[in-house]
């Protein structure tokens, strides 16, 4: 179940080594909604038989959908509402499949007060077997409320 309200961590709250994570199950409806939204209807993502014929167990979850879960990590958990995702670099090690429960993890590796940003290593693991599916890194800036007249 998604967190109802994003955390409100500020740059002052962030320390190297700090981490956050969440789990979610990738369901068929999410994959189909992502395909409809982006137009990526590659049969590798939409057709089990096609994907099996290419050597996969069944249809493969879009890598960009997995990237969306990393965006959720930043926008909801670390740092949450004050974060602005500036860059994301992901490496896809193993495929994720419809029905997989995944854990998305971020660990802060750098904090820069000079540029008001943090860097975090990220990973996505399949929960049932601990298999590492994705590794990467994100850079996140921090926003602050402005007085608007």
C-alpha positions as CSV (number, residue, x, y, z in Angstrom):
1,X,0.0,0.0,0.0
2,X,1.5,3.4,-1.0
3,X,2.3,5.8,1.8
4,X,-0.5,8.3,2.1
5,X,1.6,11.4,2.6
6,X,5.2,12.1,1.4
7,X,7.8,12.6,4.1
8,X,9.1,16.2,4.5
9,X,12.8,15.8,5.0
10,X,15.0,18.8,4.4
11,X,18.6,18.9,3.5
12,X,19.5,19.4,7.2
13,X,17.7,16.1,8.0
14,X,19.8,14.1,5.5
15,X,23.0,12.2,6.5
16,X,25.4,9.9,4.6
17,X,24.4,6.3,5.2
18,X,20.7,7.2,5.8
19,X,18.4,4.9,3.9
20,X,14.8,4.3,3.0
21,X,12.9,1.5,1.3
22,X,9.5,0.3,0.4
23,X,7.9,-2.8,-1.1
24,X,5.3,-3.1,-3.8
25,X,3.9,-5.8,-6.0
26,X,4.0,-5.2,-9.8
27,X,0.6,-6.2,-11.0
28,X,-0.7,-6.6,-14.6
29,X,-2.9,-3.5,-14.3
30,X,0.2,-1.3,-13.5
31,X,2.1,-2.7,-16.5
32,X,-0.8,-2.2,-18.8
33,X,-1.5,1.4,-17.5
34,X,2.2,2.2,-18.1
35,X,2.1,0.9,-21.6
36,X,-1.1,2.9,-22.3
37,X,0.4,6.0,-20.8
38,X,3.8,5.8,-22.7
39,X,2.7,4.0,-25.8
40,X,5.4,1.4,-25.3
41,X,3.4,-1.7,-26.3
42,X,6.5,-3.8,-27.3
43,X,5.3,-7.5,-27.2
44,X,8.3,-8.1,-24.9
45,X,6.2,-6.2,-22.3
46,X,2.7,-7.2,-23.4
47,X,2.8,-10.8,-24.7
48,X,3.9,-13.7,-22.5
49,X,4.3,-16.1,-25.5
50,X,6.5,-13.6,-27.3
51,X,8.6,-13.0,-24.2
52,X,9.0,-16.7,-23.6
53,X,10.1,-17.1,-27.2
54,X,12.8,-14.6,-26.5
55,X,14.1,-16.6,-23.5
56,X,12.3,-14.9,-20.6
57,X,10.0,-16.6,-18.1
58,X,7.1,-14.4,-19.2
59,X,6.5,-10.8,-20.3
60,X,9.1,-8.4,-18.9
61,X,8.2,-5.3,-16.9
62,X,9.2,-2.0,-18.6
63,X,12.5,-0.8,-17.2
64,X,11.1,2.7,-17.2
65,X,8.3,1.5,-14.9
66,X,11.0,0.3,-12.5
67,X,12.6,3.8,-12.8
68,X,9.2,5.2,-11.8
69,X,9.4,3.2,-8.6
70,X,12.8,4.8,-7.9
71,X,11.1,8.2,-8.5
72,X,8.6,7.2,-5.9
73,X,11.4,6.5,-3.5
74,X,12.7,10.0,-3.9
75,X,9.3,11.8,-4.0
76,X,7.7,10.0,-1.1
77,X,10.4,8.5,1.2
78,X,13.9,10.0,0.7
79,X,13.6,13.0,1.0
80,X,9.9,13.2,0.0
81,X,8.0,16.4,-0.7
82,X,11.1,18.6,-0.6
83,X,13.0,16.6,-3.2
84,X,13.5,17.3,-6.9
85,X,14.9,14.4,-8.8
86,X,17.8,15.8,-10.9
87,X,19.3,12.7,-12.4
88,X,18.9,9.0,-12.4
89,X,21.3,6.3,-13.7
90,X,20.0,2.7,-13.6
91,X,21.5,-0.6,-14.7
92,X,19.1,-3.4,-15.4
93,X,20.7,-6.7,-14.2
94,X,17.7,-9.1,-14.3
95,X,14.2,-8.9,-15.6
96,X,11.2,-8.1,-13.4
97,X,7.9,-9.9,-14.1
98,X,4.3,-9.2,-13.5
99,X,3.5,-10.6,-10.1
100,X,6.9,-9.9,-8.6
101,X,7.0,-8.2,-5.2
102,X,10.0,-5.8,-5.2
103,X,11.8,-3.8,-2.6
104,X,13.2,-0.4,-3.7
105,X,16.1,0.8,-1.5
106,X,18.0,4.0,-1.4
107,X,21.1,4.8,0.6
108,X,22.5,8.3,0.8
109,X,26.2,8.4,-0.2
110,X,26.8,12.1,-0.5
111,X,25.3,15.3,0.9
112,X,26.2,18.7,-0.5
113,X,25.1,21.7,1.4
114,X,26.9,24.0,-1.1
115,X,24.5,22.9,-4.0
116,X,21.6,21.8,-1.8
117,X,21.7,18.2,-3.1
118,X,22.2,14.6,-2.2
119,X,23.3,11.5,-4.0
120,X,21.9,8.0,-3.2
121,X,22.8,4.6,-4.4
122,X,19.6,2.7,-5.3
123,X,18.7,-0.9,-5.8
124,X,15.6,-2.9,-6.7
125,X,15.5,-6.5,-5.4
126,X,12.9,-9.3,-5.9
127,X,11.6,-10.0,-2.5
128,X,11.0,-13.8,-2.9
129,X,14.6,-14.7,-3.7
130,X,16.5,-11.5,-2.9
131,X,17.7,-11.3,-6.5
132,X,19.1,-7.9,-7.4
133,X,17.2,-6.6,-10.5
134,X,18.4,-3.0,-10.7
135,X,21.3,-0.9,-9.4
136,X,21.9,2.7,-9.9
137,X,22.3,6.2,-8.5
138,X,20.1,9.3,-8.2
139,X,20.9,12.9,-7.5
140,X,18.2,14.9,-5.7
141,X,18.0,18.6,-5.2
142,X,15.9,20.2,-2.5
143,X,13.1,22.7,-2.9
144,X,11.9,25.1,-0.3
145,X,8.7,27.0,0.2
146,X,8.7,30.5,-1.2
147,X,6.6,33.4,0.0
148,X,4.4,34.4,-3.0
149,X,2.7,37.8,-2.8
